[in-house]
């Protein structure tokens, strides 16, 4: 889950850096939530 979240944040960053004309802000927020949840799952194991 953390990996999927990281990919979502990476897509958002690439969109910003490469000047893509789409808004990936919701993708960034969901990705951040996935990273946090995924890291909590990893720390429990």
N, CA, C and O atoms as CSV, one atom per row, in Angstrom:
chain,resi,resn,atom,element,x,y,z
A,1,UNK,N,N,0.832,-1.179,0.000
A,1,UNK,CA,C,0.000,0.000,0.000
A,1,UNK,C,C,0.885,1.254,0.000
A,1,UNK,O,O,0.561,2.253,-0.642
A,2,UNK,N,N,1.993,1.187,0.720
A,2,UNK,CA,C,2.900,2.324,0.737
A,2,UNK,C,C,3.508,2.543,-0.645
A,2,UNK,O,O,3.737,3.681,-1.055
A,3,UNK,N,N,3.770,1.448,-1.360
A,3,UNK,CA,C,4.332,1.562,-2.711
A,3,UNK,C,C,3.371,2.221,-3.681
A,3,UNK,O,O,3.779,3.038,-4.506
A,4,UNK,N,N,2.106,1.873,-3.586
A,4,UNK,CA,C,1.093,2.481,-4.450
A,4,UNK,C,C,0.967,3.971,-4.142
A,4,UNK,O,O,0.850,4.793,-5.051
A,5,UNK,N,N,0.992,4.307,-2.867
A,5,UNK,CA,C,0.924,5.711,-2.480
A,5,UNK,C,C,2.116,6.492,-2.992
A,5,UNK,O,O,1.980,7.628,-3.447
A,6,UNK,N,N,3.308,5.866,-2.914
A,6,UNK,CA,C,4.505,6.529,-3.425
A,6,UNK,C,C,4.399,6.770,-4.924
A,6,UNK,O,O,4.807,7.826,-5.408
A,7,UNK,N,N,3.857,5.810,-5.665
A,7,UNK,CA,C,3.683,5.993,-7.111
A,7,UNK,C,C,2.705,7.128,-7.419
A,7,UNK,O,O,2.906,7.879,-8.374
A,8,UNK,N,N,1.658,7.252,-6.621
A,8,UNK,CA,C,0.699,8.335,-6.836
A,8,UNK,C,C,1.355,9.696,-6.608
A,8,UNK,O,O,1.134,10.636,-7.371
A,9,UNK,N,N,2.161,9.791,-5.552
A,9,UNK,CA,C,2.867,11.043,-5.281
A,9,UNK,C,C,3.877,11.327,-6.385
A,9,UNK,O,O,4.050,12.477,-6.790
A,10,UNK,N,N,4.544,10.281,-6.875
A,10,UNK,CA,C,5.513,10.440,-7.962
A,10,UNK,C,C,4.840,10.941,-9.239
A,10,UNK,O,O,5.394,11.797,-9.929
A,11,UNK,N,N,3.666,10.425,-9.561
A,11,UNK,CA,C,2.927,10.897,-10.740
A,11,UNK,C,C,2.582,12.368,-10.591
A,11,UNK,O,O,2.682,13.135,-11.548
A,12,UNK,N,N,2.176,12.761,-9.392
A,12,UNK,CA,C,1.868,14.169,-9.140
A,12,UNK,C,C,3.102,15.034,-9.337
A,12,UNK,O,O,3.027,16.093,-9.961
A,13,UNK,N,N,4.227,14.593,-8.813
A,13,UNK,CA,C,5.463,15.371,-8.947
A,13,UNK,C,C,5.901,15.466,-10.406
A,13,UNK,O,O,6.317,16.533,-10.858
A,14,UNK,N,N,5.811,14.373,-11.138
A,14,UNK,CA,C,6.176,14.403,-12.556
A,14,UNK,C,C,5.251,15.318,-13.352
A,14,UNK,O,O,5.697,16.031,-14.251
A,15,UNK,N,N,3.975,15.297,-13.021
A,15,UNK,CA,C,3.034,16.188,-13.692
A,15,UNK,C,C,3.385,17.644,-13.478
A,15,UNK,O,O,3.259,18.463,-14.389
A,16,UNK,N,N,3.820,17.963,-12.285
A,16,UNK,CA,C,4.219,19.341,-11.986
A,16,UNK,C,C,5.515,19.704,-12.704
A,16,UNK,O,O,5.613,20.767,-13.317
A,17,UNK,N,N,6.507,18.822,-12.628
A,17,UNK,CA,C,7.815,19.115,-13.217
A,17,UNK,C,C,7.796,19.135,-14.741
A,17,UNK,O,O,8.506,19.929,-15.359
A,18,UNK,N,N,6.995,18.273,-15.349
A,18,UNK,CA,C,6.959,18.180,-16.804
A,18,UNK,C,C,5.911,19.078,-17.439
A,18,UNK,O,O,5.801,19.138,-18.664
A,19,UNK,N,N,5.138,19.777,-16.609
A,19,UNK,CA,C,4.181,20.743,-17.132
A,19,UNK,C,C,2.938,20.120,-17.739
A,19,UNK,O,O,2.326,20.703,-18.635
A,20,UNK,N,N,2.554,18.933,-17.259
A,20,UNK,CA,C,1.315,18.336,-17.753
A,20,UNK,C,C,0.157,19.238,-17.364
A,20,UNK,O,O,0.166,19.822,-16.281
A,21,UNK,N,N,-0.826,19.358,-18.218
A,21,UNK,CA,C,-1.932,20.298,-18.021
A,21,UNK,C,C,-3.102,19.683,-17.257
A,21,UNK,O,O,-4.252,20.055,-17.489
A,22,UNK,N,N,-2.825,18.756,-16.356
A,22,UNK,CA,C,-3.888,18.144,-15.555
A,22,UNK,C,C,-3.631,18.426,-14.080
A,22,UNK,O,O,-2.506,18.724,-13.679
A,23,UNK,N,N,-4.677,18.330,-13.290
A,23,UNK,CA,C,-4.573,18.589,-11.861
A,23,UNK,C,C,-4.539,17.255,-11.120
A,23,UNK,O,O,-5.529,16.523,-11.102
A,24,UNK,N,N,-3.401,16.942,-10.511
A,24,UNK,CA,C,-3.231,15.691,-9.794
A,24,UNK,C,C,-3.298,15.881,-8.280
A,24,UNK,O,O,-2.820,15.021,-7.540
A,25,UNK,N,N,-3.872,16.973,-7.803
A,25,UNK,CA,C,-3.923,17.227,-6.368
A,25,UNK,C,C,-4.675,16.136,-5.606
A,25,UNK,O,O,-4.188,15.708,-4.560
A,26,UNK,N,N,-5.831,15.664,-6.069
A,26,UNK,CA,C,-6.486,14.569,-5.342
A,26,UNK,C,C,-5.629,13.301,-5.317
A,26,UNK,O,O,-5.646,12.555,-4.337
A,27,UNK,N,N,-4.891,13.062,-6.383
A,27,UNK,CA,C,-4.018,11.901,-6.434
A,27,UNK,C,C,-2.913,12.013,-5.385
A,27,UNK,O,O,-2.536,11.014,-4.773
A,28,UNK,N,N,-2.394,13.224,-5.175
A,28,UNK,CA,C,-1.359,13.456,-4.179
A,28,UNK,C,C,-1.891,13.204,-2.770
A,28,UNK,O,O,-1.213,12.592,-1.944
A,29,UNK,N,N,-3.088,13.672,-2.504
A,29,UNK,CA,C,-3.675,13.514,-1.177
A,29,UNK,C,C,-3.940,12.043,-0.880
A,29,UNK,O,O,-3.607,11.560,0.203
A,30,UNK,N,N,-4.532,11.331,-1.824
A,30,UNK,CA,C,-4.802,9.908,-1.637
A,30,UNK,C,C,-3.493,9.137,-1.506
A,30,UNK,O,O,-3.389,8.221,-0.690
A,31,UNK,N,N,-2.496,9.504,-2.304
A,31,UNK,CA,C,-1.195,8.851,-2.216
A,31,UNK,C,C,-0.555,9.043,-0.859
A,31,UNK,O,O,0.034,8.111,-0.312
A,32,UNK,N,N,-0.661,10.234,-0.314
A,32,UNK,CA,C,-0.099,10.505,1.004
A,32,UNK,C,C,-0.792,9.663,2.075
A,32,UNK,O,O,-0.137,9.137,2.974
A,33,UNK,N,N,-2.097,9.538,1.979
A,33,UNK,CA,C,-2.847,8.710,2.932
A,33,UNK,C,C,-2.415,7.247,2.804
A,33,UNK,O,O,-2.230,6.569,3.815
A,34,UNK,N,N,-2.253,6.759,1.584
A,34,UNK,CA,C,-1.821,5.376,1.380
A,34,UNK,C,C,-0.431,5.134,1.958
A,34,UNK,O,O,-0.184,4.084,2.551
A,35,UNK,N,N,0.468,6.083,1.792
A,35,UNK,CA,C,1.815,5.928,2.340
A,35,UNK,C,C,1.760,5.855,3.865
A,35,UNK,O,O,2.419,5.008,4.468
A,36,UNK,N,N,0.993,6.720,4.479
A,36,UNK,CA,C,0.904,6.724,5.949
A,36,UNK,C,C,0.307,5.421,6.456
A,36,UNK,O,O,0.829,4.827,7.399
A,37,UNK,N,N,-0.779,4.970,5.844
A,37,UNK,CA,C,-1.411,3.722,6.269
A,37,UNK,C,C,-0.476,2.540,6.026
A,37,UNK,O,O,-0.351,1.664,6.881
A,38,UNK,N,N,0.171,2.511,4.883
A,38,UNK,CA,C,1.096,1.423,4.564
A,38,UNK,C,C,2.269,1.370,5.520
A,38,UNK,O,O,2.704,0.283,5.901
A,39,UNK,N,N,2.789,2.517,5.914
A,39,UNK,CA,C,3.914,2.531,6.844
A,39,UNK,C,C,3.480,2.084,8.240
A,39,UNK,O,O,4.269,1.474,8.960
A,40,UNK,N,N,2.245,2.377,8.630
A,40,UNK,CA,C,1.745,1.893,9.913
A,40,UNK,C,C,1.621,0.371,9.900
A,40,UNK,O,O,1.931,-0.291,10.891
A,41,UNK,N,N,1.166,-0.181,8.769
A,41,UNK,CA,C,1.051,-1.637,8.657
A,41,UNK,C,C,2.430,-2.287,8.746
A,41,UNK,O,O,2.584,-3.335,9.374
A,42,UNK,N,N,3.421,-1.677,8.127
A,42,UNK,CA,C,4.780,-2.229,8.138
A,42,UNK,C,C,5.350,-2.177,9.562
A,42,UNK,O,O,6.012,-3.119,9.995
A,43,UNK,N,N,5.102,-1.105,10.275
A,43,UNK,CA,C,5.667,-0.972,11.617
A,43,UNK,C,C,5.022,-1.945,12.605
A,43,UNK,O,O,5.647,-2.294,13.606
A,44,UNK,N,N,3.800,-2.388,12.354
A,44,UNK,CA,C,3.143,-3.351,13.241
A,44,UNK,C,C,3.724,-4.748,13.091
A,44,UNK,O,O,3.655,-5.547,14.025
A,45,UNK,N,N,4.289,-5.056,11.940
A,45,UNK,CA,C,4.821,-6.407,11.702
A,45,UNK,C,C,6.203,-6.539,12.153
A,45,UNK,O,O,6.795,-7.611,12.025
